[in-house]
Amino acid sequence: MARTKMINSRKLMDKILRALKHKKPLSVISVGATESFVMAQYTVMSEEEFMNHPEAYIANQGMKSGFEHRGIRFPNIQTRDEVVEAVQKADIIGYNTIVQTMNGGQLTEKVFEAYKIKPRYIFEANLRRVLMFSQKEKFEKMLKDKKILLISSIADKAKEGMETTLKDKLDFDIVGTISIFEYEEIPRVKEEIANYDFDLCLIAAGTNALILATHIAEKHGKVAIDIGSGMNSLYTGEVVTDEWLTDIIGLDRLMEM
């Protein structure tokens, strides 16, 4: 396998645009702390370790939206195996390359090593929060004249925001929105995806986005992007910020990457 190559936001957008132009499948996903934690079950972490971890506590509260929404419960071996398979198949993988702690990239790298995952291309996962601003021209080119499917608990809000602020300029067609809150909804979501003709799918569904993005690229031959918190920006017009981004990562730093 080719050596892993780190790409910046410009090169990431170029690869997405190239796939759209040539109508080639492409899956862009992000393996964050939650996804790494899911994959770590019974491999990097014992049951006692992960069940006593704050991440399991947050997930098992069952929040339906926001930063504490996980869409899964622990322990969950089925989700682990599906996420591992999705990451192994993904074309481009984002993870936290800036913060090397067990709540950041360190755990992700341990999980990659455990499953012998060697991504061809990686990028700093937090770039998803700023792509529509730092790469505005290319991001708009990605949307222009495309048939777009949105999958998220906030898909309807994103559709409304995009149509209000961007549709006249970019003439895209949002062919549908699919809501998802929990892992158990994935079979239903996959059935709904098959009903749409689209060029590009934008997904914000936590861990479940990884499974769906690679499914869309593999089974439907389309471009699927796990856009994460960036989905909020499609209707707010602002970068989603929190203490992690402002105090640890640095917004200016991301905008320049």
Backbone bond lengths (Angstrom), bond angles and torsions (degrees), N, CA, C in turn:
res aa  C-N    CA-C-N  psi(-1)  N-CA   C-N-CA  omega(-1)  CA-C   N-CA-C  phi
1 M - - - 1.465 - - 1.530 109.48 -
2 A 1.327 115.44 143.95 1.458 120.40 179.43 1.524 110.54 -63.71
3 R 1.322 115.97 153.89 1.458 120.34 179.04 1.521 110.29 -66.88
4 T 1.333 115.51 148.79 1.454 120.76 178.82 1.527 109.85 -66.88
5 K 1.333 115.62 135.09 1.456 121.33 -179.52 1.522 109.68 -119.52
6 M 1.332 116.19 128.66 1.464 122.12 177.08 1.525 108.69 -83.24
7 I 1.337 117.05 128.37 1.455 120.64 179.15 1.527 110.18 -120.00
8 N 1.330 115.70 149.53 1.463 120.80 178.60 1.525 110.23 -90.49
9 S 1.330 116.31 -177.81 1.467 120.29 -175.83 1.522 111.98 -63.97
10 R 1.320 117.57 -36.19 1.464 120.48 179.91 1.526 110.83 -64.55
11 K 1.324 116.59 -46.31 1.463 119.72 -179.18 1.530 111.38 -69.34
12 L 1.324 116.30 -33.32 1.462 119.76 176.22 1.527 109.97 -61.43
13 M 1.320 116.56 -47.80 1.459 120.04 179.21 1.523 111.50 -64.59
14 D 1.322 117.50 -36.20 1.469 120.60 178.10 1.524 111.06 -61.42
15 K 1.325 116.59 -40.66 1.460 119.84 -179.76 1.532 111.17 -68.40
16 I 1.316 116.20 -36.99 1.465 119.83 176.84 1.524 110.41 -66.23
17 L 1.311 116.69 -45.47 1.471 121.12 -179.97 1.523 111.28 -63.30
18 R 1.321 116.99 -38.81 1.459 120.68 179.49 1.527 111.21 -64.74
19 A 1.328 116.55 -42.15 1.463 120.45 178.74 1.524 110.97 -63.86
20 L 1.329 116.79 -41.70 1.468 120.49 178.47 1.523 111.27 -64.71
21 K 1.316 116.68 -43.46 1.460 121.59 -178.82 1.519 111.43 -60.36
22 H 1.323 116.10 -43.20 1.462 120.86 -176.25 1.525 113.20 -95.80
23 K 1.342 115.34 6.26 1.473 121.55 178.56 1.529 111.85 54.48
24 K 1.325 114.41 48.20 1.449 121.36 178.66 1.527 110.39 -106.53
25 P 1.319 118.22 146.46 1.466 120.05 177.90 1.520 111.11 -68.08
26 L 1.320 115.43 145.64 1.465 120.52 177.76 1.517 109.05 -155.71
27 S 1.318 116.67 131.87 1.466 121.06 175.20 1.522 108.92 -119.08
28 V 1.341 114.58 124.73 1.459 122.36 177.11 1.518 107.07 -117.51
29 I 1.318 117.07 116.45 1.462 120.74 -175.69 1.528 110.49 -126.29
30 S 1.315 115.47 171.00 1.460 121.06 176.68 1.523 109.88 -131.81
31 V 1.317 115.34 129.09 1.461 121.54 176.96 1.521 107.33 -105.22
32 G 1.310 115.46 94.03 1.453 121.31 179.83 1.514 111.78 -90.19
33 A 1.331 115.73 -165.73 1.461 120.53 -178.93 1.528 111.36 -60.89
34 T 1.338 116.70 -43.43 1.466 119.81 -178.68 1.516 111.28 -64.48
35 E 1.333 116.63 -46.79 1.461 120.50 -178.61 1.529 110.92 -63.39
36 S 1.322 116.53 -39.70 1.465 120.49 177.65 1.520 110.28 -64.05
37 F 1.327 115.64 -39.72 1.460 121.55 179.31 1.528 110.52 -63.65
38 V 1.330 116.31 -42.41 1.471 120.97 177.24 1.526 109.87 -58.46
39 M 1.318 116.08 -46.48 1.455 120.82 -177.45 1.530 112.94 -70.36
40 A 1.327 116.58 -23.01 1.468 121.24 -176.33 1.523 113.59 -77.25
41 Q 1.328 117.88 -11.30 1.467 121.13 -176.42 1.533 111.45 -56.93
42 Y 1.322 115.90 123.49 1.463 124.51 175.51 1.534 113.46 64.06
43 T 1.330 117.47 9.53 1.469 120.26 175.82 1.519 108.73 -120.25
44 V 1.313 116.52 -75.47 1.458 120.92 176.58 1.524 110.48 -76.68
45 M 1.326 117.57 -30.11 1.463 122.68 -179.14 1.524 111.26 -123.79
46 S 1.320 115.70 141.81 1.463 120.49 173.53 1.524 108.65 -77.60
47 E 1.332 116.03 167.48 1.467 119.48 179.21 1.531 110.96 -60.08
48 E 1.316 116.15 -40.81 1.468 119.17 179.36 1.528 110.86 -62.14
49 E 1.315 116.51 -40.96 1.466 120.42 -178.92 1.519 112.06 -65.35
50 F 1.342 116.84 -48.78 1.464 116.40 -175.43 1.521 113.34 -78.59
51 M 1.331 118.18 -29.32 1.461 118.85 179.35 1.529 112.25 -74.19
52 N 1.328 117.33 -22.27 1.462 121.33 177.00 1.531 112.92 -95.54
53 H 1.313 115.13 4.89 1.462 120.78 -178.97 1.534 110.03 -85.45
54 P 1.334 118.59 144.82 1.476 121.13 178.78 1.531 113.54 -55.41
55 E 1.321 116.81 -29.64 1.466 119.65 -179.13 1.528 111.38 -63.49
56 A 1.329 116.41 -40.81 1.464 119.87 178.24 1.523 110.31 -67.05
57 Y 1.322 116.27 -38.86 1.461 120.12 178.75 1.520 110.35 -61.68
58 I 1.331 117.37 -46.53 1.464 121.35 -179.98 1.524 110.29 -61.33
59 A 1.335 116.45 -47.93 1.463 120.53 -178.16 1.519 111.98 -60.72
60 N 1.314 116.38 -41.66 1.457 120.26 -175.30 1.524 113.55 -76.45
61 Q 1.352 117.11 -4.02 1.474 119.88 173.19 1.518 111.03 -75.58
62 G 1.339 116.66 -21.69 1.456 120.64 175.10 1.521 115.29 74.78
63 M 1.329 118.27 31.24 1.462 120.52 177.22 1.525 109.98 -60.82
64 K 1.339 116.93 142.92 1.461 122.09 -174.17 1.524 113.83 -94.14
65 S 1.331 118.16 -14.16 1.458 120.14 -179.40 1.517 109.54 -159.70
66 G 1.340 116.49 173.09 1.451 121.15 177.25 1.514 113.27 85.04
67 F 1.343 116.93 -173.61 1.451 122.16 -174.78 1.526 112.57 -68.72
68 E 1.324 118.33 -17.20 1.462 120.54 178.83 1.529 112.13 -99.68
69 H 1.325 116.47 8.39 1.468 120.03 175.00 1.523 109.13 -80.38
70 R 1.319 117.52 122.78 1.455 122.20 -179.82 1.534 112.59 -114.44
71 G 1.321 118.17 -32.14 1.460 121.03 177.51 1.511 114.71 75.42
72 I 1.336 117.35 11.29 1.461 122.08 178.18 1.518 108.82 -145.55
73 R 1.340 116.44 168.26 1.456 122.37 175.21 1.527 108.30 -128.48
74 F 1.302 116.04 153.14 1.473 121.56 179.83 1.523 110.27 -112.00
75 P 1.344 116.46 147.10 1.467 127.83 -4.25 1.533 111.45 -74.94
76 N 1.325 116.99 156.93 1.459 120.68 -177.60 1.529 109.14 -153.91
77 I 1.314 115.56 89.34 1.466 121.19 -177.42 1.520 111.17 -71.47
78 Q 1.322 116.89 -36.81 1.463 119.92 -179.68 1.526 111.06 -61.43
79 T 1.333 116.06 -45.55 1.462 119.40 177.48 1.517 110.13 -62.60
80 R 1.333 116.90 -43.34 1.473 120.32 178.71 1.515 111.13 -53.60
81 D 1.326 116.00 -50.17 1.460 119.75 -176.03 1.521 112.08 -66.05
82 E 1.323 117.01 -37.51 1.467 119.73 179.02 1.525 111.59 -69.80
83 V 1.326 116.65 -37.04 1.463 120.08 178.43 1.523 110.17 -68.69
84 V 1.320 117.75 -42.78 1.468 120.68 177.64 1.527 109.87 -58.52
85 E 1.325 116.82 -45.85 1.465 120.33 179.35 1.526 110.95 -61.92
86 A 1.332 116.49 -40.81 1.465 120.45 179.83 1.521 111.37 -63.58
87 V 1.324 116.55 -43.62 1.467 120.26 -179.20 1.524 110.46 -66.16
88 Q 1.317 116.73 -37.52 1.465 120.38 178.09 1.531 111.46 -63.38
89 K 1.325 116.84 -30.66 1.468 121.19 -177.21 1.521 113.47 -90.61
90 A 1.320 118.11 -19.38 1.461 121.63 -172.41 1.531 112.46 -61.91
91 D 1.328 115.52 146.90 1.463 121.05 -179.23 1.523 112.35 -81.94
92 I 1.326 116.95 -42.92 1.456 122.17 -177.97 1.523 107.81 -135.09
93 I 1.330 116.51 131.39 1.460 120.63 -173.79 1.522 110.77 -123.95
94 G 1.313 115.73 127.07 1.448 121.28 172.67 1.520 110.29 -96.92
95 Y 1.330 116.24 143.48 1.461 120.46 169.66 1.519 107.78 -155.28
96 N 1.313 116.40 173.71 1.463 119.77 -174.53 1.521 110.05 -78.36
97 T 1.315 115.34 96.34 1.463 120.42 -178.72 1.523 112.32 -88.16
98 I 1.340 116.85 -12.62 1.466 120.72 -176.25 1.519 112.12 -86.15
99 V 1.328 116.63 -48.10 1.459 121.16 -177.05 1.525 109.79 -98.43
100 Q 1.306 116.78 109.59 1.457 121.39 -177.83 1.530 110.54 -97.70
101 T 1.330 115.30 75.94 1.457 122.47 175.17 1.522 107.69 -130.86
102 M 1.333 116.56 175.83 1.462 119.85 178.40 1.525 111.30 -72.75
103 N 1.319 117.88 -10.57 1.464 121.17 171.68 1.527 110.86 -98.61
104 G 1.318 116.22 4.25 1.455 121.38 -179.64 1.515 110.39 -130.32
105 G 1.319 115.47 -133.10 1.452 120.17 -173.14 1.513 115.54 -70.61
106 Q 1.316 117.83 -21.57 1.461 120.20 -177.18 1.527 111.88 -61.87
107 L 1.323 116.85 -45.92 1.464 119.85 178.61 1.525 110.44 -64.68
108 T 1.323 117.31 -41.40 1.463 120.93 179.29 1.528 110.39 -58.40
109 E 1.312 116.75 -45.50 1.458 120.00 -178.78 1.527 111.69 -66.12
110 K 1.330 116.92 -35.45 1.465 120.14 176.05 1.526 110.87 -64.33
111 V 1.339 115.52 -39.32 1.458 120.41 179.15 1.534 110.10 -68.22
112 F 1.322 117.20 -43.00 1.465 120.37 177.56 1.519 110.43 -58.37
113 E 1.324 116.22 -42.70 1.459 120.58 -179.92 1.525 111.08 -65.13
114 A 1.329 116.19 -41.12 1.472 120.51 -178.70 1.521 111.94 -62.10
115 Y 1.345 116.45 -36.40 1.463 120.76 -177.85 1.527 113.04 -102.15
116 K 1.338 115.77 8.03 1.470 121.22 -179.85 1.532 111.67 55.14
117 I 1.318 115.28 42.24 1.468 121.62 178.42 1.529 108.53 -89.19
118 K 1.323 116.97 122.42 1.456 122.52 -179.85 1.529 108.80 -126.34
119 P 1.334 116.76 87.32 1.469 119.85 -177.84 1.532 111.11 -59.74
120 R 1.317 116.31 146.41 1.465 120.20 175.97 1.525 110.15 -75.62
121 Y 1.347 114.58 -41.63 1.463 120.31 179.33 1.525 109.38 -131.57
122 I 1.331 115.61 137.63 1.457 120.71 174.37 1.531 109.39 -128.96
123 F 1.325 115.54 158.59 1.458 120.76 175.15 1.518 108.87 -146.52
124 E 1.319 116.86 162.30 1.459 121.61 177.07 1.531 107.74 -68.87
125 A 1.332 116.71 116.52 1.460 121.82 -172.17 1.518 113.86 -58.60
126 N 1.315 117.74 -32.99 1.457 120.25 -177.88 1.525 113.26 -68.94
127 L 1.326 117.35 -9.69 1.463 120.18 174.45 1.522 112.02 -60.26
128 R 1.332 116.58 -24.54 1.465 119.94 -179.89 1.524 111.78 -60.76
129 R 1.315 116.44 -24.44 1.455 119.92 -179.43 1.527 112.70 -75.59
130 V 1.334 116.68 -21.09 1.469 118.98 -173.11 1.525 113.95 -121.67
131 L 1.313 118.95 -3.75 1.463 121.67 -175.38 1.524 112.84 -51.84
132 M 1.323 117.10 -42.23 1.462 120.39 -176.76 1.524 112.70 -70.40
133 F 1.332 116.05 -10.04 1.464 121.48 177.61 1.530 111.14 -109.44
134 S 1.325 117.18 -47.54 1.464 120.82 -177.99 1.525 111.76 -72.09
135 Q 1.334 116.21 -29.01 1.467 121.86 178.56 1.534 109.31 -123.49
136 K 1.315 114.76 48.34 1.469 121.22 -173.14 1.535 113.00 -54.43
137 E 1.317 117.26 -47.85 1.459 120.76 -177.34 1.525 111.56 -62.28
138 K 1.317 116.40 -45.48 1.465 119.81 -178.85 1.522 111.30 -73.14
139 F 1.327 116.92 -34.12 1.457 119.60 177.99 1.531 110.02 -64.31
140 E 1.312 116.36 -41.83 1.469 119.81 178.75 1.528 110.74 -68.79
141 K 1.313 117.04 -35.31 1.467 120.25 175.97 1.528 110.29 -62.99
142 M 1.334 115.94 -36.05 1.463 120.93 177.46 1.526 111.27 -60.50
143 L 1.325 116.40 -37.49 1.464 120.93 -177.88 1.522 113.42 -84.13
144 K 1.315 117.12 -26.85 1.464 121.67 -170.19 1.529 112.45 -59.42
145 D 1.329 114.56 126.90 1.476 123.59 175.66 1.533 113.59 62.82
146 K 1.319 117.09 16.06 1.463 119.58 -177.02 1.526 112.04 -96.59
147 K 1.322 114.55 154.26 1.464 121.65 169.50 1.527 106.23 -92.72
148 I 1.330 115.65 118.89 1.462 121.02 -168.47 1.529 111.32 -118.98
149 L 1.322 115.47 135.15 1.461 122.53 174.03 1.527 107.85 -112.29
150 L 1.333 116.78 133.61 1.459 122.17 178.92 1.522 109.93 -113.01
151 I 1.324 116.33 131.33 1.465 121.01 178.39 1.521 108.72 -126.79
152 S 1.330 116.29 116.20 1.461 121.09 -178.67 1.519 109.41 179.26
153 S 1.325 115.32 163.22 1.465 119.28 171.93 1.520 110.83 -68.92
154 I 1.348 116.14 -18.33 1.471 120.72 179.50 1.533 111.11 -114.50
155 A 1.329 116.65 23.68 1.468 120.77 -176.55 1.521 112.15 -59.55
156 D 1.335 117.54 -40.01 1.467 119.99 -178.70 1.529 111.44 -65.71
157 K 1.335 116.61 -38.50 1.466 120.31 177.22 1.525 110.74 -65.05
158 A 1.330 116.17 -42.51 1.459 120.24 179.49 1.522 110.69 -63.30
159 K 1.315 116.81 -41.21 1.471 121.27 178.49 1.523 110.28 -60.34
160 E 1.314 116.54 -47.68 1.461 120.74 -179.77 1.524 110.83 -60.83
161 G 1.325 117.00 -44.28 1.455 120.63 -179.71 1.517 112.42 -64.64
162 M 1.330 116.65 -44.19 1.461 120.89 -179.69 1.518 111.68 -64.60
163 E 1.307 116.44 -41.09 1.465 119.67 -179.08 1.521 111.69 -70.67
164 T 1.311 116.53 -29.77 1.465 120.24 179.21 1.527 111.93 -74.46
165 T 1.337 116.42 -41.21 1.466 119.47 -171.16 1.524 115.51 -102.90
166 L 1.339 118.09 -23.41 1.457 119.86 -170.82 1.528 116.07 -123.52
167 K 1.322 117.86 -21.36 1.463 119.73 -171.25 1.529 113.19 -61.60
168 D 1.315 118.06 -43.26 1.461 120.57 -178.85 1.523 111.18 -60.48
169 K 1.312 116.30 -36.72 1.458 121.73 -178.45 1.522 112.64 -78.70
170 L 1.333 117.67 -38.19 1.456 121.46 -170.01 1.524 114.33 -108.38
171 D 1.318 117.77 -13.18 1.471 123.24 174.84 1.529 113.49 52.46
172 F 1.323 116.66 40.61 1.462 119.86 173.67 1.525 109.84 -84.98
173 D 1.314 114.67 169.51 1.467 120.25 177.75 1.521 107.98 -128.41
174 I 1.319 116.93 111.42 1.461 120.15 175.08 1.524 106.99 -81.49
175 V 1.319 115.50 101.86 1.461 121.48 -170.88 1.516 112.68 -75.99
176 G 1.341 116.55 -19.03 1.454 118.67 179.67 1.514 113.02 -177.43
177 T 1.319 115.13 161.75 1.462 122.42 173.37 1.521 107.96 -128.55
178 I 1.315 115.73 138.81 1.465 121.24 178.83 1.523 108.15 -127.03
179 S 1.305 116.93 125.28 1.464 120.23 179.09 1.524 110.57 -88.83
180 I 1.319 115.38 146.96 1.460 121.12 173.95 1.516 108.47 -151.30
181 F 1.330 116.18 135.52 1.452 122.32 177.74 1.532 111.58 -120.97
182 E 1.344 115.90 -35.35 1.461 119.96 -171.60 1.527 112.14 -128.24
183 Y 1.331 115.04 154.92 1.459 121.95 177.33 1.525 111.73 -54.77
184 E 1.322 116.57 -38.04 1.463 120.59 -177.03 1.524 113.25 -63.73
185 E 1.318 117.55 -13.71 1.466 121.31 -179.85 1.523 113.22 -86.40
186 I 1.320 117.98 -6.09 1.462 120.47 -175.30 1.531 113.53 -56.95
187 P 1.331 120.74 -44.19 1.472 118.84 177.99 1.532 112.51 -57.53
188 R 1.318 117.20 -42.01 1.469 120.76 177.67 1.521 111.23 -64.26
189 V 1.323 116.78 -41.96 1.463 121.15 179.69 1.525 110.53 -63.75
190 K 1.322 117.27 -42.28 1.466 120.17 178.32 1.526 111.34 -61.25
191 E 1.308 117.33 -38.43 1.467 120.77 177.00 1.521 110.73 -64.46
192 E 1.319 117.13 -41.24 1.465 120.46 -179.73 1.519 111.55 -68.02
193 I 1.328 117.31 -38.24 1.466 121.08 178.92 1.525 110.55 -55.82
194 A 1.326 116.37 -40.36 1.467 121.56 -177.30 1.523 112.83 -63.58
195 N 1.329 117.63 -15.10 1.464 121.07 -178.51 1.526 113.22 -85.64
196 Y 1.333 117.37 -5.79 1.457 120.24 -173.40 1.528 112.60 -113.92
197 D 1.326 114.02 145.81 1.461 122.10 170.77 1.522 106.91 -102.49
198 F 1.323 117.80 115.79 1.463 120.75 -174.79 1.516 110.54 -147.38
199 D 1.328 115.74 161.38 1.465 122.43 176.36 1.514 111.30 -100.91
200 L 1.333 114.88 -36.34 1.458 121.87 -170.93 1.520 109.90 -137.29
201 C 1.321 116.26 134.98 1.456 120.83 175.44 1.521 109.02 -120.67
202 L 1.328 115.81 125.95 1.462 122.21 175.06 1.523 107.81 -105.39
203 I 1.330 116.41 130.13 1.460 121.39 -173.34 1.522 110.40 -127.02
204 A 1.319 116.04 137.28 1.462 122.69 169.62 1.522 106.02 -137.04
205 A 1.319 116.09 97.20 1.463 120.26 -174.60 1.516 111.93 -149.52
206 G 1.337 116.30 30.19 1.454 119.18 179.12 1.516 112.39 58.22
207 T 1.320 115.80 -139.26 1.460 121.82 179.91 1.520 111.88 -57.57
208 N 1.317 116.40 -35.55 1.459 120.65 -178.12 1.523 113.10 -63.95
209 A 1.335 116.90 -22.83 1.464 120.96 179.69 1.523 111.48 -64.26
210 L 1.331 117.26 -33.38 1.459 120.44 -179.70 1.522 110.65 -63.69
211 I 1.326 115.11 -45.34 1.460 120.74 -179.34 1.521 110.52 -63.89
212 L 1.325 116.34 -42.52 1.468 120.65 -177.25 1.524 112.34 -72.06
213 A 1.324 117.31 -39.46 1.467 119.81 -177.68 1.522 111.71 -62.87
214 T 1.324 117.19 -46.51 1.462 119.05 -179.58 1.526 111.29 -70.41
215 H 1.327 117.60 -31.56 1.458 121.55 175.33 1.527 110.28 -62.06
216 I 1.324 116.66 -44.95 1.468 121.42 -178.12 1.524 110.85 -64.90
217 A 1.323 117.24 -42.78 1.463 120.14 179.14 1.527 111.20 -66.26
218 E 1.321 116.19 -43.52 1.463 120.83 -175.39 1.524 112.80 -75.50
219 K 1.319 117.56 -46.82 1.467 121.58 -173.56 1.528 113.66 -87.88
220 H 1.332 117.20 -29.62 1.463 119.89 -176.24 1.522 113.36 -113.13
221 G 1.330 117.51 -7.23 1.451 121.02 176.29 1.514 114.47 67.29
222 K 1.339 116.92 29.20 1.460 122.03 -175.51 1.532 111.61 -112.62
223 V 1.327 114.54 172.71 1.453 121.20 175.46 1.525 108.75 -90.28
224 A 1.314 116.41 124.41 1.465 121.50 -179.08 1.519 108.79 -128.71
225 I 1.336 115.83 127.93 1.459 121.07 -176.81 1.522 110.27 -123.06
226 D 1.312 115.03 122.61 1.469 122.02 172.74 1.527 106.61 -79.17
227 I 1.327 116.10 95.20 1.460 120.85 -172.21 1.528 113.27 -89.90
228 G 1.321 116.98 -10.93 1.453 121.12 174.43 1.517 113.99 56.54
229 S 1.341 115.75 -136.14 1.464 120.90 -178.00 1.521 112.80 -61.96
230 G 1.329 116.63 -17.58 1.452 119.77 176.80 1.513 112.97 -60.03
231 M 1.333 117.52 -21.36 1.468 120.80 177.61 1.523 110.55 -60.24
232 N 1.330 117.49 -37.22 1.462 121.15 178.30 1.522 111.62 -60.33
233 S 1.324 115.85 -37.31 1.462 120.04 -177.47 1.518 112.68 -66.95
234 L 1.315 117.22 -19.42 1.455 120.53 180.00 1.521 111.87 -70.56
235 Y 1.345 117.04 -17.85 1.470 117.94 174.59 1.530 113.30 -119.58
236 T 1.344 117.41 -16.28 1.468 118.59 177.25 1.526 111.94 -93.25
237 G 1.332 116.14 -25.91 1.453 119.93 -176.51 1.509 113.36 73.19
238 E 1.330 117.19 14.32 1.457 122.26 -177.97 1.525 110.48 -131.83
239 V 1.332 115.71 154.08 1.460 120.67 175.16 1.524 109.08 -70.30
240 V 1.321 116.54 134.82 1.458 120.59 174.82 1.526 107.89 -76.64
241 T 1.319 116.31 116.15 1.456 119.95 -177.88 1.527 111.41 -116.06
242 D 1.311 115.06 156.84 1.450 122.68 173.82 1.519 106.99 -154.79
243 E 1.304 116.99 -179.62 1.464 120.70 -178.15 1.517 111.71 -60.71
244 W 1.320 116.15 -36.98 1.464 121.34 179.89 1.523 110.33 -59.52
245 L 1.337 116.77 -45.63 1.458 120.23 -177.41 1.524 112.16 -74.30
246 T 1.330 117.02 -46.53 1.460 119.67 -173.18 1.526 113.36 -75.43
247 D 1.347 117.11 -39.26 1.460 120.41 -173.75 1.526 114.38 -95.83
248 I 1.338 117.05 -23.98 1.456 119.85 -174.84 1.538 111.61 -111.15
249 I 1.318 116.56 -53.36 1.462 120.57 -178.72 1.525 111.06 -76.22
250 G 1.328 115.92 -55.81 1.460 120.76 -177.95 1.509 111.83 98.53
251 L 1.334 116.61 112.78 1.461 121.09 -178.32 1.527 111.76 -62.71
252 D 1.309 117.61 -43.72 1.470 120.80 -179.94 1.526 110.62 -60.43
253 R 1.303 114.80 -39.01 1.469 119.96 179.46 1.526 110.76 -61.60
254 L 1.322 116.39 -45.12 1.459 120.62 179.39 1.519 111.53 -64.12
255 M 1.305 116.61 -42.08 1.460 120.67 -177.92 1.533 111.38 -61.72
256 E 1.321 117.31 -24.52 1.460 120.76 -177.54 1.531 112.60 -95.79
257 M 1.320 117.56 -7.89 1.458 120.77 -176.37 1.535 112.16 -80.09
